[in-house]
Amino acid sequence: MKDIVLTDDRVILKPLEAYNYNDLVCFIIEEPEIWKFATVGVNGAEDMREYITSALESRDAGKAYPFIVYDKITEQYVGSTRFYNIDHKNKSLLIGYTWYSKKAQGTGVNKHCKYMMFKYAFEVMGMERVEFRVDNINERSKVAVQSIGCTLEGVLRSEIIIHSGRRRDTAIYSMLKDEWLDHAKQDLESKL
């Protein structure tokens, strides 16, 4: 996986790079509330540098592929998302570490991003399963994942400790390749 760029009429997903710090740091300083459910602490400008460095190290190790999200309508970078826990042997991966500026939330940016990511994962990478892990008290994210066609599989109780020190119950959602090809792709296309 090298230099993946995903684009449609609404968004461009580009490989996240170290220089994107300048494009994203404002979201830490000006919108701290968007990080409420983050598993990693992002509390200041230096934390954004560490966030990006960690994402790039995971990419270099072949474990993740982070993107920066560009909104073509506003002509601005509006967030980030990534493939992670990429398992080629079992043909599965997770999509997560997704966050958007407040202005981008509820605008359709997420649906466009996830459509392109599903399409790439299932139709190019040959994945059989795509999973999402969501904080069980994050109702907005749970609704978003369900709205793109994912199925709730269950909740892992007290699964991890997030940056605030709280133990998180994690809702597990997934999409299978057969579901994508049978109906979910067409359903999501109708929402774009």
Sequence and secondary structure as in RCSB ss.txt:
>XXXX:A:sequence
MKDIVLTDDRVILKPLEAYNYNDLVCFIIEEPEIWKFATVGVNGAEDMREYITSALESRDAGKAYPFIVYDKITE
QYVGSTRFYNIDHKNKSLLIGYTWYSKKAQGTGVNKHCKYMMFKYAFEVMGMERVEFRVDNINERSKVAVQSIGC
TLEGVLRSEIIIHSGRRRDTAIYSMLKDEWLDHAKQDLESKL
>XXXX:A:secstr
  S  EE SSEEEEE  GGGHHHHHHHHHH GGGGTT SS   SHHHHHHHHHHHHHHHHTTSEEEEEEEETTTT
EEEEEEEEEEEETTTTEEEEEEEEE TTTTTTTHHHHHHHHHHHHHHHTS  SEEEEEEETT HHHHHHHHHTT 
EEEEEEEEEEE TTS EEEEEEEEEEHHHIIIIIHHHHHTT 
